[in-house]
Amino acid sequence: MMKFWFALGLGLGYVLGTRAGRQRYEQLARSWRQVRDNPAVQEAAGLVQARAENAVGAVKSRIGSETSDPRASASAMNRLNGSRH
């Protein structure tokens, strides 16, 4: 996940800092939309999302069944669900 955010920041920094101007930005935006809207990319993204959801579900069930301390289990489940508290 860190690589994703790094790549996103790198790309955003390039787009915002480029001296090529608006034309280059529009060209990059068009290219990004073409990639994003490509059916093969959409299919791959759907598969990755489904696998990630399955993996999270498996981890949640293992945490619930393998943890003897209910507080530790609740803390881990909160982290998986996105809660920081």
PyMOL Python script that loads the backbone (N, CA, C, O; Angstrom):
from pymol import cmd

cmd.read_pdbstr("""\
ATOM      1  N   MET A   1       0.821  -1.184   0.000  1.00  0.00           N
ATOM      2  CA  MET A   1       0.000   0.000   0.000  1.00  0.00           C
ATOM      3  C   MET A   1       0.870   1.253   0.000  1.00  0.00           C
ATOM      4  O   MET A   1       0.514   2.270  -0.596  1.00  0.00           O
ATOM      5  N   MET A   2       2.015   1.165   0.678  1.00  0.00           N
ATOM      6  CA  MET A   2       2.917   2.320   0.711  1.00  0.00           C
ATOM      7  C   MET A   2       3.429   2.649  -0.692  1.00  0.00           C
ATOM      8  O   MET A   2       3.602   3.818  -1.034  1.00  0.00           O
ATOM      9  N   LYS A   3       3.667   1.623  -1.497  1.00  0.00           N
ATOM     10  CA  LYS A   3       4.139   1.859  -2.857  1.00  0.00           C
ATOM     11  C   LYS A   3       3.085   2.596  -3.670  1.00  0.00           C
ATOM     12  O   LYS A   3       3.409   3.462  -4.483  1.00  0.00           O
ATOM     13  N   PHE A   4       1.822   2.247  -3.446  1.00  0.00           N
ATOM     14  CA  PHE A   4       0.737   2.911  -4.164  1.00  0.00           C
ATOM     15  C   PHE A   4       0.736   4.398  -3.853  1.00  0.00           C
ATOM     16  O   PHE A   4       0.681   5.226  -4.763  1.00  0.00           O
ATOM     17  N   TRP A   5       0.797   4.743  -2.561  1.00  0.00           N
ATOM     18  CA  TRP A   5       0.748   6.159  -2.169  1.00  0.00           C
ATOM     19  C   TRP A   5       1.991   6.897  -2.662  1.00  0.00           C
ATOM     20  O   TRP A   5       1.909   8.064  -3.046  1.00  0.00           O
ATOM     21  N   PHE A   6       3.135   6.226  -2.652  1.00  0.00           N
ATOM     22  CA  PHE A   6       4.351   6.841  -3.170  1.00  0.00           C
ATOM     23  C   PHE A   6       4.204   7.135  -4.658  1.00  0.00           C
ATOM     24  O   PHE A   6       4.529   8.230  -5.117  1.00  0.00           O
ATOM     25  N   ALA A   7       3.709   6.147  -5.413  1.00  0.00           N
ATOM     26  CA  ALA A   7       3.530   6.329  -6.853  1.00  0.00           C
ATOM     27  C   ALA A   7       2.507   7.421  -7.139  1.00  0.00           C
ATOM     28  O   ALA A   7       2.694   8.228  -8.051  1.00  0.00           O
ATOM     29  N   LEU A   8       1.437   7.448  -6.368  1.00  0.00           N
ATOM     30  CA  LEU A   8       0.422   8.486  -6.550  1.00  0.00           C
ATOM     31  C   LEU A   8       1.020   9.862  -6.284  1.00  0.00           C
ATOM     32  O   LEU A   8       0.793  10.797  -7.050  1.00  0.00           O
ATOM     33  N   GLY A   9       1.777   9.988  -5.208  1.00  0.00           N
ATOM     34  CA  GLY A   9       2.420  11.265  -4.897  1.00  0.00           C
ATOM     35  C   GLY A   9       3.429  11.674  -5.948  1.00  0.00           C
ATOM     36  O   GLY A   9       3.528  12.847  -6.306  1.00  0.00           O
ATOM     37  N   LEU A  10       4.177  10.704  -6.438  1.00  0.00           N
ATOM     38  CA  LEU A  10       5.150  10.977  -7.482  1.00  0.00           C
ATOM     39  C   LEU A  10       4.456  11.475  -8.750  1.00  0.00           C
ATOM     40  O   LEU A  10       4.879  12.459  -9.357  1.00  0.00           O
ATOM     41  N   GLY A  11       3.395  10.788  -9.135  1.00  0.00           N
ATOM     42  CA  GLY A  11       2.644  11.198 -10.320  1.00  0.00           C
ATOM     43  C   GLY A  11       2.007  12.562 -10.152  1.00  0.00           C
ATOM     44  O   GLY A  11       2.045  13.391 -11.061  1.00  0.00           O
ATOM     45  N   LEU A  12       1.425  12.791  -8.998  1.00  0.00           N
ATOM     46  CA  LEU A  12       0.790  14.076  -8.732  1.00  0.00           C
ATOM     47  C   LEU A  12       1.831  15.192  -8.721  1.00  0.00           C
ATOM     48  O   LEU A  12       1.597  16.272  -9.264  1.00  0.00           O
ATOM     49  N   GLY A  13       2.965  14.931  -8.110  1.00  0.00           N
ATOM     50  CA  GLY A  13       4.037  15.923  -8.101  1.00  0.00           C
ATOM     51  C   GLY A  13       4.530  16.234  -9.501  1.00  0.00           C
ATOM     52  O   GLY A  13       4.832  17.384  -9.820  1.00  0.00           O
ATOM     53  N   TYR A  14       4.611  15.210 -10.333  1.00  0.00           N
ATOM     54  CA  TYR A  14       5.040  15.432 -11.712  1.00  0.00           C
ATOM     55  C   TYR A  14       4.032  16.297 -12.448  1.00  0.00           C
ATOM     56  O   TYR A  14       4.395  17.264 -13.117  1.00  0.00           O
ATOM     57  N   VAL A  15       2.759  15.936 -12.316  1.00  0.00           N
ATOM     58  CA  VAL A  15       1.718  16.674 -13.032  1.00  0.00           C
ATOM     59  C   VAL A  15       1.676  18.125 -12.567  1.00  0.00           C
ATOM     60  O   VAL A  15       1.575  19.040 -13.385  1.00  0.00           O
ATOM     61  N   LEU A  16       1.754  18.334 -11.263  1.00  0.00           N
ATOM     62  CA  LEU A  16       1.673  19.698 -10.747  1.00  0.00           C
ATOM     63  C   LEU A  16       2.954  20.491 -10.992  1.00  0.00           C
ATOM     64  O   LEU A  16       2.909  21.716 -11.113  1.00  0.00           O
ATOM     65  N   GLY A  17       4.078  19.814 -11.066  1.00  0.00           N
ATOM     66  CA  GLY A  17       5.339  20.516 -11.204  1.00  0.00           C
ATOM     67  C   GLY A  17       5.900  20.565 -12.610  1.00  0.00           C
ATOM     68  O   GLY A  17       6.944  21.176 -12.837  1.00  0.00           O
ATOM     69  N   THR A  18       5.237  19.944 -13.542  1.00  0.00           N
ATOM     70  CA  THR A  18       5.772  19.888 -14.895  1.00  0.00           C
ATOM     71  C   THR A  18       5.797  21.263 -15.546  1.00  0.00           C
ATOM     72  O   THR A  18       4.912  22.089 -15.326  1.00  0.00           O
ATOM     73  N   ARG A  19       6.814  21.487 -16.338  1.00  0.00           N
ATOM     74  CA  ARG A  19       6.931  22.758 -17.051  1.00  0.00           C
ATOM     75  C   ARG A  19       6.244  22.673 -18.412  1.00  0.00           C
ATOM     76  O   ARG A  19       6.146  23.672 -19.124  1.00  0.00           O
ATOM     77  N   ALA A  20       5.779  21.502 -18.765  1.00  0.00           N
ATOM     78  CA  ALA A  20       5.149  21.323 -20.068  1.00  0.00           C
ATOM     79  C   ALA A  20       3.804  22.025 -20.139  1.00  0.00           C
ATOM     80  O   ALA A  20       3.313  22.325 -21.227  1.00  0.00           O
ATOM     81  N   GLY A  21       3.209  22.285 -18.990  1.00  0.00           N
ATOM     82  CA  GLY A  21       1.988  23.067 -18.966  1.00  0.00           C
ATOM     83  C   GLY A  21       0.721  22.252 -19.094  1.00  0.00           C
ATOM     84  O   GLY A  21       0.700  21.039 -18.886  1.00  0.00           O
ATOM     85  N   ARG A  22      -0.321  22.956 -19.438  1.00  0.00           N
ATOM     86  CA  ARG A  22      -1.670  22.401 -19.459  1.00  0.00           C
ATOM     87  C   ARG A  22      -1.813  21.284 -20.493  1.00  0.00           C
ATOM     88  O   ARG A  22      -2.505  20.297 -20.242  1.00  0.00           O
ATOM     89  N   GLN A  23      -1.173  21.426 -21.641  1.00  0.00           N
ATOM     90  CA  GLN A  23      -1.298  20.399 -22.684  1.00  0.00           C
ATOM     91  C   GLN A  23      -0.812  19.048 -22.177  1.00  0.00           C
ATOM     92  O   GLN A  23      -1.472  18.028 -22.380  1.00  0.00           O
ATOM     93  N   ARG A  24       0.323  19.044 -21.530  1.00  0.00           N
ATOM     94  CA  ARG A  24       0.873  17.783 -21.020  1.00  0.00           C
ATOM     95  C   ARG A  24      -0.030  17.208 -19.941  1.00  0.00           C
ATOM     96  O   ARG A  24      -0.236  15.996 -19.874  1.00  0.00           O
ATOM     97  N   TYR A  25      -0.570  18.082 -19.096  1.00  0.00           N
ATOM     98  CA  TYR A  25      -1.497  17.633 -18.058  1.00  0.00           C
ATOM     99  C   TYR A  25      -2.719  16.975 -18.692  1.00  0.00           C
ATOM    100  O   TYR A  25      -3.139  15.900 -18.265  1.00  0.00           O
ATOM    101  N   GLU A  26      -3.284  17.614 -19.700  1.00  0.00           N
ATOM    102  CA  GLU A  26      -4.463  17.050 -20.372  1.00  0.00           C
ATOM    103  C   GLU A  26      -4.130  15.723 -21.041  1.00  0.00           C
ATOM    104  O   GLU A  26      -4.945  14.800 -21.026  1.00  0.00           O
ATOM    105  N   GLN A  27      -2.943  15.618 -21.625  1.00  0.00           N
ATOM    106  CA  GLN A  27      -2.524  14.369 -22.251  1.00  0.00           C
ATOM    107  C   GLN A  27      -2.423  13.255 -21.208  1.00  0.00           C
ATOM    108  O   GLN A  27      -2.889  12.139 -21.439  1.00  0.00           O
ATOM    109  N   LEU A  28      -1.821  13.558 -20.074  1.00  0.00           N
ATOM    110  CA  LEU A  28      -1.713  12.565 -19.005  1.00  0.00           C
ATOM    111  C   LEU A  28      -3.085  12.181 -18.467  1.00  0.00           C
ATOM    112  O   LEU A  28      -3.337  11.008 -18.191  1.00  0.00           O
ATOM    113  N   ALA A  29      -3.967  13.153 -18.316  1.00  0.00           N
ATOM    114  CA  ALA A  29      -5.314  12.876 -17.814  1.00  0.00           C
ATOM    115  C   ALA A  29      -6.073  11.979 -18.789  1.00  0.00           C
ATOM    116  O   ALA A  29      -6.766  11.052 -18.368  1.00  0.00           O
ATOM    117  N   ARG A  30      -5.947  12.249 -20.089  1.00  0.00           N
ATOM    118  CA  ARG A  30      -6.605  11.395 -21.091  1.00  0.00           C
ATOM    119  C   ARG A  30      -6.061   9.974 -21.028  1.00  0.00           C
ATOM    120  O   ARG A  30      -6.819   9.005 -21.076  1.00  0.00           O
ATOM    121  N   SER A  31      -4.748   9.861 -20.921  1.00  0.00           N
ATOM    122  CA  SER A  31      -4.135   8.531 -20.842  1.00  0.00           C
ATOM    123  C   SER A  31      -4.624   7.785 -19.611  1.00  0.00           C
ATOM    124  O   SER A  31      -4.937   6.597 -19.684  1.00  0.00           O
ATOM    125  N   TRP A  32      -4.690   8.476 -18.484  1.00  0.00           N
ATOM    126  CA  TRP A  32      -5.164   7.853 -17.243  1.00  0.00           C
ATOM    127  C   TRP A  32      -6.607   7.384 -17.399  1.00  0.00           C
ATOM    128  O   TRP A  32      -6.946   6.279 -16.974  1.00  0.00           O
ATOM    129  N   ARG A  33      -7.456   8.209 -18.002  1.00  0.00           N
ATOM    130  CA  ARG A  33      -8.860   7.820 -18.191  1.00  0.00           C
ATOM    131  C   ARG A  33      -8.975   6.609 -19.112  1.00  0.00           C
ATOM    132  O   ARG A  33      -9.806   5.730 -18.883  1.00  0.00           O
ATOM    133  N   GLN A  34      -8.140   6.558 -20.157  1.00  0.00           N
ATOM    134  CA  GLN A  34      -8.174   5.410 -21.061  1.00  0.00           C
ATOM    135  C   GLN A  34      -7.782   4.133 -20.333  1.00  0.00           C
ATOM    136  O   GLN A  34      -8.408   3.090 -20.519  1.00  0.00           O
ATOM    137  N   VAL A  35      -6.765   4.213 -19.520  1.00  0.00           N
ATOM    138  CA  VAL A  35      -6.339   3.034 -18.754  1.00  0.00           C
ATOM    139  C   VAL A  35      -7.417   2.652 -17.756  1.00  0.00           C
ATOM    140  O   VAL A  35      -7.783   1.482 -17.650  1.00  0.00           O
ATOM    141  N   ARG A  36      -7.927   3.635 -17.022  1.00  0.00           N
ATOM    142  CA  ARG A  36      -8.926   3.388 -15.982  1.00  0.00           C
ATOM    143  C   ARG A  36     -10.207   2.783 -16.565  1.00  0.00           C
ATOM    144  O   ARG A  36     -10.824   1.917 -15.945  1.00  0.00           O
ATOM    145  N   ASP A  37     -10.601   3.237 -17.749  1.00  0.00           N
ATOM    146  CA  ASP A  37     -11.854   2.779 -18.343  1.00  0.00           C
ATOM    147  C   ASP A  37     -11.700   1.526 -19.198  1.00  0.00           C
ATOM    148  O   ASP A  37     -12.690   1.017 -19.723  1.00  0.00           O
ATOM    149  N   ASN A  38     -10.498   1.030 -19.344  1.00  0.00           N
ATOM    150  CA  ASN A  38     -10.243  -0.171 -20.124  1.00  0.00           C
ATOM    151  C   ASN A  38     -10.932  -1.364 -19.452  1.00  0.00           C
ATOM    152  O   ASN A  38     -10.749  -1.585 -18.255  1.00  0.00           O
ATOM    153  N   PRO A  39     -11.728  -2.140 -20.214  1.00  0.00           N
ATOM    154  CA  PRO A  39     -12.433  -3.281 -19.615  1.00  0.00           C
ATOM    155  C   PRO A  39     -11.504  -4.297 -18.948  1.00  0.00           C
ATOM    156  O   PRO A  39     -11.863  -4.877 -17.924  1.00  0.00           O
ATOM    157  N   ALA A  40     -10.335  -4.516 -19.504  1.00  0.00           N
ATOM    158  CA  ALA A  40      -9.400  -5.468 -18.896  1.00  0.00           C
ATOM    159  C   ALA A  40      -8.916  -4.961 -17.539  1.00  0.00           C
ATOM    160  O   ALA A  40      -8.765  -5.737 -16.596  1.00  0.00           O
ATOM    161  N   VAL A  41      -8.679  -3.667 -17.449  1.00  0.00           N
ATOM    162  CA  VAL A  41      -8.251  -3.076 -16.177  1.00  0.00           C
ATOM    163  C   VAL A  41      -9.390  -3.145 -15.168  1.00  0.00           C
ATOM    164  O   VAL A  41      -9.167  -3.447 -13.996  1.00  0.00           O
ATOM    165  N   GLN A  42     -10.604  -2.867 -15.621  1.00  0.00           N
ATOM    166  CA  GLN A  42     -11.768  -2.943 -14.735  1.00  0.00           C
ATOM    167  C   GLN A  42     -11.939  -4.362 -14.190  1.00  0.00           C
ATOM    168  O   GLN A  42     -12.216  -4.556 -13.006  1.00  0.00           O
ATOM    169  N   GLU A  43     -11.773  -5.339 -15.065  1.00  0.00           N
ATOM    170  CA  GLU A  43     -11.906  -6.733 -14.643  1.00  0.00           C
ATOM    171  C   GLU A  43     -10.824  -7.106 -13.624  1.00  0.00           C
ATOM    172  O   GLU A  43     -11.102  -7.746 -12.610  1.00  0.00           O
ATOM    173  N   ALA A  44      -9.595  -6.695 -13.914  1.00  0.00           N
ATOM    174  CA  ALA A  44      -8.495  -6.987 -12.988  1.00  0.00           C
ATOM    175  C   ALA A  44      -8.721  -6.302 -11.640  1.00  0.00           C
ATOM    176  O   ALA A  44      -8.459  -6.891 -10.591  1.00  0.00           O
ATOM    177  N   ALA A  45      -9.202  -5.074 -11.668  1.00  0.00           N
ATOM    178  CA  ALA A  45      -9.470  -4.351 -10.421  1.00  0.00           C
ATOM    179  C   ALA A  45     -10.569  -5.048  -9.625  1.00  0.00           C
ATOM    180  O   ALA A  45     -10.495  -5.127  -8.399  1.00  0.00           O
ATOM    181  N   GLY A  46     -11.577  -5.548 -10.314  1.00  0.00           N
ATOM    182  CA  GLY A  46     -12.645  -6.280  -9.633  1.00  0.00           C
ATOM    183  C   GLY A  46     -12.132  -7.557  -8.985  1.00  0.00           C
ATOM    184  O   GLY A  46     -12.522  -7.892  -7.866  1.00  0.00           O
ATOM    185  N   LEU A  47     -11.258  -8.268  -9.686  1.00  0.00           N
ATOM    186  CA  LEU A  47     -10.678  -9.491  -9.121  1.00  0.00           C
ATOM    187  C   LEU A  47      -9.817  -9.188  -7.895  1.00  0.00           C
ATOM    188  O   LEU A  47      -9.885  -9.891  -6.886  1.00  0.00           O
ATOM    189  N   VAL A  48      -9.016  -8.143  -7.995  1.00  0.00           N
ATOM    190  CA  VAL A  48      -8.165  -7.764  -6.862  1.00  0.00           C
ATOM    191  C   VAL A  48      -9.022  -7.366  -5.671  1.00  0.00           C
ATOM    192  O   VAL A  48      -8.728  -7.744  -4.537  1.00  0.00           O
ATOM    193  N   GLN A  49     -10.082  -6.603  -5.927  1.00  0.00           N
ATOM    194  CA  GLN A  49     -10.960  -6.182  -4.834  1.00  0.00           C
ATOM    195  C   GLN A  49     -11.631  -7.387  -4.183  1.00  0.00           C
ATOM    196  O   GLN A  49     -11.720  -7.460  -2.958  1.00  0.00           O
ATOM    197  N   ALA A  50     -12.100  -8.325  -4.987  1.00  0.00           N
ATOM    198  CA  ALA A  50     -12.756  -9.513  -4.440  1.00  0.00           C
ATOM    199  C   ALA A  50     -11.780 -10.339  -3.599  1.00  0.00           C
ATOM    200  O   ALA A  50     -12.137 -10.821  -2.524  1.00  0.00           O
ATOM    201  N   ARG A  51     -10.565 -10.500  -4.086  1.00  0.00           N
ATOM    202  CA  ARG A  51      -9.568 -11.264  -3.322  1.00  0.00           C
ATOM    203  C   ARG A  51      -9.213 -10.556  -2.017  1.00  0.00           C
ATOM    204  O   ARG A  51      -9.032 -11.199  -0.983  1.00  0.00           O
ATOM    205  N   ALA A  52      -9.115  -9.241  -2.072  1.00  0.00           N
ATOM    206  CA  ALA A  52      -8.801  -8.489  -0.853  1.00  0.00           C
ATOM    207  C   ALA A  52      -9.927  -8.622   0.163  1.00  0.00           C
ATOM    208  O   ALA A  52      -9.672  -8.789   1.355  1.00  0.00           O
ATOM    209  N   GLU A  53     -11.168  -8.548  -0.302  1.00  0.00           N
ATOM    210  CA  GLU A  53     -12.306  -8.699   0.604  1.00  0.00           C
ATOM    211  C   GLU A  53     -12.327 -10.099   1.219  1.00  0.00           C
ATOM    212  O   GLU A  53     -12.616 -10.252   2.406  1.00  0.00           O
ATOM    213  N   ASN A  54     -12.023 -11.113   0.419  1.00  0.00           N
ATOM    214  CA  ASN A  54     -11.961 -12.482   0.944  1.00  0.00           C
ATOM    215  C   ASN A  54     -10.846 -12.625   1.980  1.00  0.00           C
ATOM    216  O   ASN A  54     -11.023 -13.276   3.010  1.00  0.00           O
ATOM    217  N   ALA A  55      -9.699 -12.010   1.695  1.00  0.00           N
ATOM    218  CA  ALA A  55      -8.574 -12.093   2.631  1.00  0.00           C
ATOM    219  C   ALA A  55      -8.911 -11.404   3.946  1.00  0.00           C
ATOM    220  O   ALA A  55      -8.592 -11.920   5.017  1.00  0.00           O
ATOM    221  N   VAL A  56      -9.547 -10.252   3.873  1.00  0.00           N
ATOM    222  CA  VAL A  56      -9.936  -9.542   5.095  1.00  0.00           C
ATOM    223  C   VAL A  56     -10.942 -10.369   5.880  1.00  0.00           C
ATOM    224  O   VAL A  56     -10.857 -10.453   7.106  1.00  0.00           O
ATOM    225  N   GLY A  57     -11.887 -10.976   5.187  1.00  0.00           N
ATOM    226  CA  GLY A  57     -12.863 -11.831   5.867  1.00  0.00           C
ATOM    227  C   GLY A  57     -12.206 -13.014   6.553  1.00  0.00           C
ATOM    228  O   GLY A  57     -12.578 -13.379   7.668  1.00  0.00           O
ATOM    229  N   ALA A  58     -11.229 -13.610   5.887  1.00  0.00           N
ATOM    230  CA  ALA A  58     -10.522 -14.749   6.482  1.00  0.00           C
ATOM    231  C   ALA A  58      -9.731 -14.317   7.711  1.00  0.00           C
ATOM    232  O   ALA A  58      -9.713 -15.020   8.722  1.00  0.00           O
ATOM    233  N   VAL A  59      -9.087 -13.174   7.624  1.00  0.00           N
ATOM    234  CA  VAL A  59      -8.318 -12.677   8.771  1.00  0.00           C
ATOM    235  C   VAL A  59      -9.251 -12.356   9.929  1.00  0.00           C
ATOM    236  O   VAL A  59      -8.942 -12.669  11.079  1.00  0.00           O
ATOM    237  N   LYS A  60     -10.379 -11.742   9.640  1.00  0.00           N
ATOM    238  CA  LYS A  60     -11.347 -11.421  10.696  1.00  0.00           C
ATOM    239  C   LYS A  60     -11.822 -12.685  11.400  1.00  0.00           C
ATOM    240  O   LYS A  60     -11.915 -12.719  12.627  1.00  0.00           O
ATOM    241  N   SER A  61     -12.120 -13.715  10.633  1.00  0.00           N
ATOM    242  CA  SER A  61     -12.611 -14.943  11.259  1.00  0.00           C
ATOM    243  C   SER A  61     -11.509 -15.623  12.076  1.00  0.00           C
ATOM    244  O   SER A  61     -11.782 -16.187  13.135  1.00  0.00           O
ATOM    245  N   ARG A  62     -10.267 -15.573  11.589  1.00  0.00           N
ATOM    246  CA  ARG A  62      -9.161 -16.174  12.349  1.00  0.00           C
ATOM    247  C   ARG A  62      -8.892 -15.406  13.633  1.00  0.00           C
ATOM    248  O   ARG A  62      -8.605 -16.006  14.668  1.00  0.00           O
ATOM    249  N   ILE A  63      -8.983 -14.099  13.574  1.00  0.00           N
ATOM    250  CA  ILE A  63      -8.759 -13.298  14.783  1.00  0.00           C
ATOM    251  C   ILE A  63      -9.812 -13.634  15.822  1.00  0.00           C
ATOM    252  O   ILE A  63      -9.508 -13.805  17.003  1.00  0.00           O
ATOM    253  N   GLY A  64     -11.048 -13.726  15.369  1.00  0.00           N
ATOM    254  CA  GLY A  64     -12.129 -14.025  16.301  1.00  0.00           C
ATOM    255  C   GLY A  64     -12.024 -15.406  16.903  1.00  0.00           C
ATOM    256  O   GLY A  64     -12.389 -15.596  18.063  1.00  0.00           O
ATOM    257  N   SER A  65     -11.535 -16.382  16.150  1.00  0.00           N
ATOM    258  CA  SER A  65     -11.498 -17.756  16.645  1.00  0.00           C
ATOM    259  C   SER A  65     -10.201 -18.101  17.376  1.00  0.00           C
ATOM    260  O   SER A  65     -10.195 -19.018  18.196  1.00  0.00           O
ATOM    261  N   GLU A  66      -9.108 -17.398  17.104  1.00  0.00           N
ATOM    262  CA  GLU A  66      -7.818 -17.763  17.683  1.00  0.00           C
ATOM    263  C   GLU A  66      -7.399 -16.903  18.864  1.00  0.00           C
ATOM    264  O   GLU A  66      -6.398 -17.202  19.515  1.00  0.00           O
ATOM    265  N   THR A  67      -8.128 -15.863  19.149  1.00  0.00           N
ATOM    266  CA  THR A  67      -7.731 -14.976  20.232  1.00  0.00           C
ATOM    267  C   THR A  67      -8.525 -15.294  21.480  1.00  0.00           C
ATOM    268  O   THR A  67      -9.756 -15.306  21.457  1.00  0.00           O
ATOM    269  N   SER A  68      -7.817 -15.552  22.573  1.00  0.00           N
ATOM    270  CA  SER A  68      -8.502 -15.874  23.822  1.00  0.00           C
ATOM    271  C   SER A  68      -8.858 -14.617  24.608  1.00  0.00           C
ATOM    272  O   SER A  68      -9.782 -14.642  25.421  1.00  0.00           O
ATOM    273  N   ASP A  69      -8.138 -13.516  24.379  1.00  0.00           N
ATOM    274  CA  ASP A  69      -8.408 -12.267  25.084  1.00  0.00           C
ATOM    275  C   ASP A  69      -9.408 -11.448  24.268  1.00  0.00           C
ATOM    276  O   ASP A  69      -9.071 -11.004  23.171  1.00  0.00           O
ATOM    277  N   PRO A  70     -10.627 -11.234  24.770  1.00  0.00           N
ATOM    278  CA  PRO A  70     -11.636 -10.500  24.005  1.00  0.00           C
ATOM    279  C   PRO A  70     -11.217  -9.069  23.684  1.00  0.00           C
ATOM    280  O   PRO A  70     -11.605  -8.536  22.645  1.00  0.00           O
ATOM    281  N   ARG A  71     -10.434  -8.439  24.554  1.00  0.00           N
ATOM    282  CA  ARG A  71      -9.999  -7.064  24.275  1.00  0.00           C
ATOM    283  C   ARG A  71      -9.049  -7.028  23.083  1.00  0.00           C
ATOM    284  O   ARG A  71      -9.137  -6.125  22.251  1.00  0.00           O
ATOM    285  N   ALA A  72      -8.149  -7.989  22.992  1.00  0.00           N
ATOM    286  CA  ALA A  72      -7.218  -8.044  21.864  1.00  0.00           C
ATOM    287  C   ALA A  72      -7.973  -8.317  20.575  1.00  0.00           C
ATOM    288  O   ALA A  72      -7.677  -7.727  19.536  1.00  0.00           O
ATOM    289  N   SER A  73      -8.940  -9.205  20.647  1.00  0.00           N
ATOM    290  CA  SER A  73      -9.750  -9.517  19.476  1.00  0.00           C
ATOM    291  C   SER A  73     -10.517  -8.287  19.019  1.00  0.00           C
ATOM    292  O   SER A  73     -10.551  -7.985  17.826  1.00  0.00           O
ATOM    293  N   ALA A  74     -11.132  -7.574  19.957  1.00  0.00           N
ATOM    294  CA  ALA A  74     -11.899  -6.375  19.613  1.00  0.00           C
ATOM    295  C   ALA A  74     -10.989  -5.302  19.027  1.00  0.00           C
ATOM    296  O   ALA A  74     -11.368  -4.622  18.074  1.00  0.00           O
ATOM    297  N   SER A  75      -9.798  -5.147  19.584  1.00  0.00           N
ATOM    298  CA  SER A  75      -8.854  -4.154  19.078  1.00  0.00           C
ATOM    299  C   SER A  75      -8.434  -4.478  17.645  1.00  0.00           C
ATOM    300  O   SER A  75      -8.384  -3.594  16.790  1.00  0.00           O
ATOM    301  N   ALA A  76      -8.136  -5.743  17.393  1.00  0.00           N
ATOM    302  CA  ALA A  76      -7.730  -6.154  16.042  1.00  0.00           C
ATOM    303  C   ALA A  76      -8.875  -5.982  15.061  1.00  0.00           C
ATOM    304  O   ALA A  76      -8.664  -5.527  13.936  1.00  0.00           O
ATOM    305  N   MET A  77     -10.078  -6.337  15.470  1.00  0.00           N
ATOM    306  CA  MET A  77     -11.236  -6.190  14.583  1.00  0.00           C
ATOM    307  C   MET A  77     -11.479  -4.714  14.268  1.00  0.00           C
ATOM    308  O   MET A  77     -11.809  -4.371  13.132  1.00  0.00           O
ATOM    309  N   ASN A  78     -11.320  -3.845  15.255  1.00  0.00           N
ATOM    310  CA  ASN A  78     -11.499  -2.412  15.012  1.00  0.00           C
ATOM    311  C   ASN A  78     -10.487  -1.903  13.999  1.00  0.00           C
ATOM    312  O   ASN A  78     -10.824  -1.091  13.138  1.00  0.00           O
ATOM    313  N   ARG A  79      -9.261  -2.370  14.096  1.00  0.00           N
ATOM    314  CA  ARG A  79      -8.238  -1.945  13.140  1.00  0.00           C
ATOM    315  C   ARG A  79      -8.561  -2.432  11.735  1.00  0.00           C
ATOM    316  O   ARG A  79      -8.366  -1.696  10.767  1.00  0.00           O
ATOM    317  N   LEU A  80      -9.043  -3.644  11.610  1.00  0.00           N
ATOM    318  CA  LEU A  80      -9.407  -4.165  10.292  1.00  0.00           C
ATOM    319  C   LEU A  80     -10.593  -3.422   9.709  1.00  0.00           C
ATOM    320  O   LEU A  80     -10.692  -3.265   8.492  1.00  0.00           O
ATOM    321  N   ASN A  81     -11.492  -2.965  10.565  1.00  0.00           N
ATOM    322  CA  ASN A  81     -12.668  -2.237  10.100  1.00  0.00           C
ATOM    323  C   ASN A  81     -12.380  -0.766   9.864  1.00  0.00           C
ATOM    324  O   ASN A  81     -13.268  -0.032   9.430  1.00  0.00           O
ATOM    325  N   GLY A  82     -11.164  -0.318  10.137  1.00  0.00           N
ATOM    326  CA  GLY A  82     -10.789   1.050   9.839  1.00  0.00           C
ATOM    327  C   GLY A  82     -10.899   2.007  10.998  1.00  0.00           C
ATOM    328  O   GLY A  82     -10.602   3.191  10.839  1.00  0.00           O
ATOM    329  N   SER A  83     -11.312   1.542  12.150  1.00  0.00           N
ATOM    330  CA  SER A  83     -11.417   2.409  13.320  1.00  0.00           C
ATOM    331  C   SER A  83     -10.052   2.518  13.979  1.00  0.00           C
ATOM    332  O   SER A  83      -9.363   1.511  14.144  1.00  0.00           O
ATOM    333  N   ARG A  84      -9.658   3.710  14.352  1.00  0.00           N
ATOM    334  CA  ARG A  84      -8.353   3.926  14.980  1.00  0.00           C
ATOM    335  C   ARG A  84      -8.446   3.960  16.499  1.00  0.00           C
ATOM    336  O   ARG A  84      -7.411   4.000  17.164  1.00  0.00           O
ATOM    337  N   HIS A  85      -9.631   3.944  17.065  1.00  0.00           N
ATOM    338  CA  HIS A  85      -9.789   4.070  18.522  1.00  0.00           C
ATOM    339  C   HIS A  85     -10.160   2.758  19.142  1.00  0.00           C
ATOM    340  O   HIS A  85     -10.333   2.678  20.359  1.00  0.00           O
TER     341      HIS A  85
END
""", "prot")
cmd.dss("prot")
cmd.show_as("cartoon", "prot")
cmd.util.cbc("prot")
cmd.orient("prot")
